Amino acid sequence: MCGISALISFGHFDVAPYIHPMNDLIRHRGPDDEGYILFLQKDRDKIILGGEDSPSSVYQSDLPFTPTGPIKEWPKLPCRIAMGHRRLSILDLSPAGHQPMISPNGQYALIYNGEIYNYVELRKELTATGYTFNSDTDTEVILAAYRAWGSDCLHRFNGMFAFVLLDTQKKQIFAARDRFGIKPLYYWFSPKGFLAFASEVKQFSVLPGWRAHLNSHRAYDFLARSWLDHTAETLFADVNQLRGGESIHCHLSDIHVPLPIKKWYELSPQKTGLDFEQSGDRLKELFYDSIRLQLRADVPIGTGLSGGIDSSSIVCAINELLREKGAQTLQNTFSSCSHIDTYDERRFIEEVARKTNVKTHFTFPSLAELFDTHEKIIWHQDEPSITTSIYAEWNVFKLVSKTSVKATLEGHGADELMAGYPIFFKALLQNLLFSGNWIELAQEIYSIRKIKNNNPHLSFMNALRKFILGSNKHNYAFKPSWLNSSQIRCEELDY
């Protein structure tokens, strides 16, 4: 998945000693390579360094960002900007994919976590305008895209990403997060006089001026209403995140509290004019194109398979695309199962496996192991989770790590996109009710009852009461009897 670290001093505070321990805390995000760039305080000189996990081939390469040596051996010179990277190699496994990456003219330095799925198409477009490339990485495409289109390059990226880019000539910083916030990017202002960016909150714990304080309001939201990740704030006071579709593009001298954050993407649903059948065909076309792009990798790719419609569709689509290419590679799927029939979905998983002839791998999470590993999971997540689904995924990825598979495609987001759970019906029905679309409201309720006819709670009256009136925001104005607000130093919040 990769991980990034960045420190920017406002004055003369030396950030050099802290970038390595900050980067070292997230070795689990990228054990294949590590790299650093230190920009000195007195001039524009920079020192490019590697680490213990940097392959020898990286030090022997001839690139603008080849490390001169390990970070533990560098001369101790004051530094005002430091950038660090941890790499999980997926595209172009050669030293040409090392980060931080510097543009050929030395003007731009980039640390990046994620994947730009349409990097091949963008590279062709940029090559046609005169750009040359030294690697087959999407990282280099980001650098070239920024040189060509500036911050507008974000609108051309199809992917998941979080990055920090430094323009040493204009003394500007450009940091961004993908449209829906798939890849994390946190920031924190130290009272010592510097700004820190990180992939995980725990990276701030090794920095001077850090003290972990609870964000009481966000803690109340989590405990009372199971709300999490719904604002730019986190459960840690003063630690914030760029949200999905947000960016920062400013001069270094303009960095202050609050950061000049810009919303570069807003989801804008539009009417297509297509009927239901045409819409289904268009969805399938986009879905298959998405899978085709995300299969681009120089390492073995697997699939998480829960037996649900989303992950099953992904497995079947991959199987079809591989057969079209004449590929002989057997697709590996990974599933969390249960020994309790009520919660076990192996019958659906095995049906997909029978249809596609994939190689299945099963894991059976247990309650005892949950308590044994809970603290470790919290350490990795940096915050508690609302359900045990994180624990199930923990076991799935642990299973993946025992195979040759290095990356997986997962069925996340389909429920939100396609209203897969009854809770998503609420917003639609409420909107139809308050806008006076009675006929459409009745049709939707009838359809819901037809689809969910095995659910006794979805009778006509219960649908109105629980899905519409029951979702009114004023119903959130309650205080759980078990929650002592004074313990988290927060008064009851009324939304």
N, C-alpha and C positions, 0 to 999 in steps of 0.2 A: 504493500500500500504506500510506502514511502512516508517520510516525515520531514518537517522543515522547522528551522529555528532562525530567528533574526533579532538582533539588538541594535537599536539606534539611539545614540547618546545625543542629548540636546546641547551639552556643553563640553566639558573636559573630562567627564567621567569615563574611565577606561573600562570598556565592556569585554575586552579580549579574554580575560581569565574565565569568563562564564559561558562562552558559547560551546565549549567542549562538554562540560558536565550537563549542560542543557540538552545537547544533542545526544549525549550518551544515555539519557533516561529513556529515550525512545528507540533503543536499538532493536526492539521487537518489531518496529514498523519497517525496518530496512537493514537486515543483517548482511546484505551483499556488498555494500560499499558505504563509505562516508566521506564527506568533503567539507572544506571550510574556505571562506574568503574573509580576510581581515583588512579593512581600510584604515590606514593610519590617520592620526589626527592632524599632523602638520602639513601634509600634502596629499596628492591624489594617488600615491603609491599604494599598492595592494600586495598582500601576501597570500598565496594560494597554497593550501595545505590539505593533506589527507589524514587518515587515521589508521588504527590497528586493523580495521575491517576492509581497508582499501586494498584490492588485489595488487600484486606487484606490477601487473600489466598497466595499471592506471598510472603509476609513477614513471613507467617507461614510455608512455605515449608522447606524441608530439602535437599537442592541442593547445589552444589559447588558455585552457583552464587546467592544464596538467599540474598536479601538486609538486611543489619543490621538496617536500618532505613531510613527515608526520607532525601533527599539531603539537605533540608533546616535546618536540625538539626545536620549535620555532624560537627566534630571538624575541625576548620580552620587550616589545615596543608598544607604546600607548595606541589604543585603537578606538575609534569612535563609531564605527559600523562593523558588525560581524554577521555573517550568514553561514548557516550550517545545514547539511542535508544528510538524510539517511535513505539509502536506496534499496528498494526491492525490485530487482531487474525483471521487467516483463517484455519491453521492446528494445531491440538492439542491445544485446548483452555485453557488447564490447566496451572498452574504455571510453569510446565516443559518447556513451550515455552517462558519463560521470557528471555529478553536480556538486556544488553550484556550477552552472554553465555560463560561460562568458561569450558574448558575440565576437566574431572575428576582428572587429575594429576596437574591441575592448571597452566599448561605451556602456554595454548593458550586462548586468549580472542577474541570474535567475535561480531561485529555488522553487521547486514545484512538486506537488503531490497530486496524482490523479492520472487521467488518461483522456486525450483528445481523440475521440474515435474516428473523426474524419480527417486525421492528420495527413493521410495519403493524398486526398483530394486537395487539401490546402497547400501541400508541398508542390504539387503539380502546378497549381495556380501561381504560387510564388516563384517557382522556377521559370515559368513563362515570362515573368517580369524582370528576370535577371538575377534572382537570388541563387546562390549555390549552397549545397548542404554537405556536411562532413559526416553525417550519421543518418541512421534510419529511425531516429527518435522523434517522438511528438514534442519533446522538450525544445529541441532546436526549432521546430515549427512555431512554437509560441514566441520565441525570440524574433524570428523573421517576421511573423505576423504583426508583432508590436512595432517593429521598425517600419513596416509597410503601412499599417493602418492606425497606429496609435492605440488608444484605449477602445476604439471601435472594434478592435480585433475580437473582443469578447462575444460580439453578436455572431461571429463566424464560427465559433467553437461549438462543436457537438460533443459533449462529454461531461465528465465530473472532474472538478479541479479546485485546488486552492494554491495560490502562488504569491510570492513577493518578488518584484522586479525592481532593480535599482538602476537608474540612469545616472551614471557618474559625471557625465558632461553637463547635463541640465540640473543636476542635483535634485532629482525627483524620485519619488517612490510610487510604485503602482502595485497595489495588492488587490486581489479579487477572489471571490468564491463563486462556484457554479450556480446555475439558475435555481436549484432547489436545495442547495446546501448539503449535498451528499458528502463532500470532503470538508473536514473541519478547518477552521482558522480562528484562533483565539488571540486576544491582545490584552496587555496589561501595562499600565503606566507605573513605573517604580518611583517612589518618593526620592530615590537617589538621583533621578534626572535622566531616565532613559525609557524608551518604549520597547516592549518585547512582543514579538509574534511567535506563535507556536501551534503545533498540531494537536497538542494535548495540554490540559491545564497543569498537570503535574510538573511540566518543564519549568514553570515559574518558581517552583519551590526551592530551586538551587540558586536563585538570584538574590542579590542584596536588596533589602527593603521589603522582602516578601513576608507576609504573615497571613495565614489562612483565617478568614473571617466568613461567617455564614451570612448569606444574603437572605434576611428574614422573610421578605415578601415572597421571594421565589420558593423558599422552603415551605411557606404556608400554602402556596399554590400547589406544590407537589403533594403535600400531606393531606390537604383538605379536598383537592379536586383532581388529583392525578395529572396536573398540568406540568409539562416539562418541555423545554426548548421552544417556548412560545414567544419569547422576547429575545432581544440581543443580550440580556443579562444571563448570568449563570447562577448556580447555587453558591458560588464563591463571590463575595462582595468585591467589587471593583474589577472583576474579570469579565470581559465581554467577548462577544463573537461577531464577526461579520456574518450576517444572515444570508440565506440563499438569494442570489441575484444582487449582491451588494459589492461595492468596490471603493478603493481609496486611490486617488490619483492627484498628488499634490507635490509642491516643493518641500524639501526637507525642513525649511524654516517655518512652514505652515502646520507642522505637526504639533498639536496641542490637544487639551481636553475640552470638549469632546473632539474626536477625530472627524475630519470632513468626509463623511461617508455618503456615497451616492448610490441610489438604487438604479442599477443598469438594466434590470430585467423585471418586468411585471407580467404575470400570466393574464392574457387577454383572450378569453374564449370568444370565438366568432362563429356565426352561422355559415355553414358550407353550402347550403342549397341542395345537399344530397339526401336521397331518401334512405330508409333504414338499411336496405340491402346494399346500396352504394356505399354507405358509411361503413358497413361491415367489411366490404372489400378494401376500402381505403385504410381502415385500421389494420387489416392483415398485411397490406403492403408496407405500411410504416413499421409494423411490428417485425416483419422479416428483415427489413432493411436495418433496423436497430440491432437485431441479433447478428446479422452479417458483419456489421462494423465492429461489434464488441468481441467478435471471435478473433480479431487481429492480435496476435501475440507470438512471441518467440519462445514460449514455454508452454507446457501442457495445461490445457484449460478443462475444468470440470464444471459440474452443475449441482446446485442445491435443489433437492427434490422433496417437497413436502407432501405431494399428492394433491395439492390444490390446483385450481385452474391455471393460476399464473405460472408457477414453476413447471407444471406438466406441459403447458404450452411452450415454454422455453425449451425444454428437453426435446419435444417433438419437432420444433422448428430447427433446432441445431441438427438433429438427426437427418432431417430432410435436406438441409443445406450441405451437410457433409456428403450425403449420397450424391447430390448434384455435382459436387466437385470430385467425386470418385475417391474420396478419402477412405483409407483403410483403418484409421484410428478408431478405437473403441471408446465411446463416450463414457466417462465415469460420473456417477451421480452419488450424492451424499445426503443421507436422511436421518432425522431424529425420530425415533419410534418409542413405543411404550409396551411394556408387558401387560398392561391393563387394556383389555379390548375396547373399552369405551373411549379411550384416548388414542388408540393406535390407528394409524392411517396406512398401514402397510398394504392393505388390499387395493388401495388406489395407486400407491407407488408401484406395486408389482404389476398392476395392469398396464401402467405406462412402460415399465421395463419389458413386459412381454411384447408390447407393440413396437418398441424401438430397439430391443436387444441391447440395451445399455448394461454396463457393469455396475451393479448396485453395491453401496457400502452403507451399513446401518450402525447407529449408535443408540444406546438406551440410557439416557440420563436418569439418575436415581436421586431420591430425596436426600439420602445420606451424603452423597458426593456434592450436592448443592451446598450444604452447610460447610463442607470441607473446603470448597473452592470459592465461596461467596466473597470473602475479603479480597482474594486475588482478582476476581472479576471486577469488583468495585474499583480496585487500584487501576486496572486497565481502562475502565470506562470513565473514571474520574467523577462519577455521580451514580446514585442509585437508579434502578430501573423500575418501571411500573408493574411489569409482569415477569414471569420466569422465561419468557421467550429468549431473552439474552443468554440465559443459561443453556437453553437448547442449542442456540447457535454456537455458543462456546464449545460445546461437545462436537458439533458438526465440523467446525474448523479444526478442532484438535484431531478429528478423524482424517480430515484432508491433509494435515501436516505429516501424516504417516505414509503418504503416497507420494508419487512423483508430481502430482498436480500442484501448481503454484498459484493459480488464480481460479476463481469460480464465478459463474453467472448466477445471480440470485433473483427470485421473484418478489422483489420489494416494490411497493408503490401501486400495484395493480388494484388493490382494494380501495385506495383513495381515488384512483382514476375512474374506476368502474362501479363505485358504490357497492363494494363486495359485502359489507356488513350492514345490518339494519340501522346502526347508528348514523350512517351516512344518508339515510332516507329523510332524516329529520329536517335538514336544511332545505331540501327540495320541497317537502310538504309545507313547511312553514312559509317559504317564499310564495308558493301558490296560494296558500290561505290568505296571507296578508295583501297579496296583489289582486285578490278577487277572482282568480282563475278557477272557478268552482268546478267546471266540467272536467278540466285537466286534472284537478285535484282528485275528483272522484275516480277518474280513470287510473291514476297512479296508485291510489289506495287499493282499488280492485286488483291491479297487477301485483302489488305487493302481497296481498292476501293469497293470490293464486300461486305465486312463487314460494311463499313461506307458509303454505297451508298446514304444515305440521307444527306450526308455532301457535299455541293457544293464546298468546299475548297479542296477536295481530288481528283481532277481530276489528270490525269497522270502528266501533266506539273506542276501543283501546288504541287503535292506530291514531285516531285523532287526539286522544288524551295523552298518550305516552310519547308519540312521535312529534306532535306539534306543540300542544300546550305544555307538555312535560319538558320541552327543550328550551322554554323561555328563559332568557338569561337571568331573570329575577329569581329563579329557583336556585341559582348558585349562591344566593345570600343566606348561607347557613354555616353553622359551626359544628363540626363533628363532636359528639359528646366525649370522645376519647382524647381529643386534641387540646392540650394546654398551651394556648398561644403565648403565655408569658415565658414558657420555657425556651421558645425561640425568639423572644423579645419582639413579638409582632402582634398588633391588634388584629381582630377579625376584619377581613377585607370583604367589602361589598361590591360586587361587579354588576 
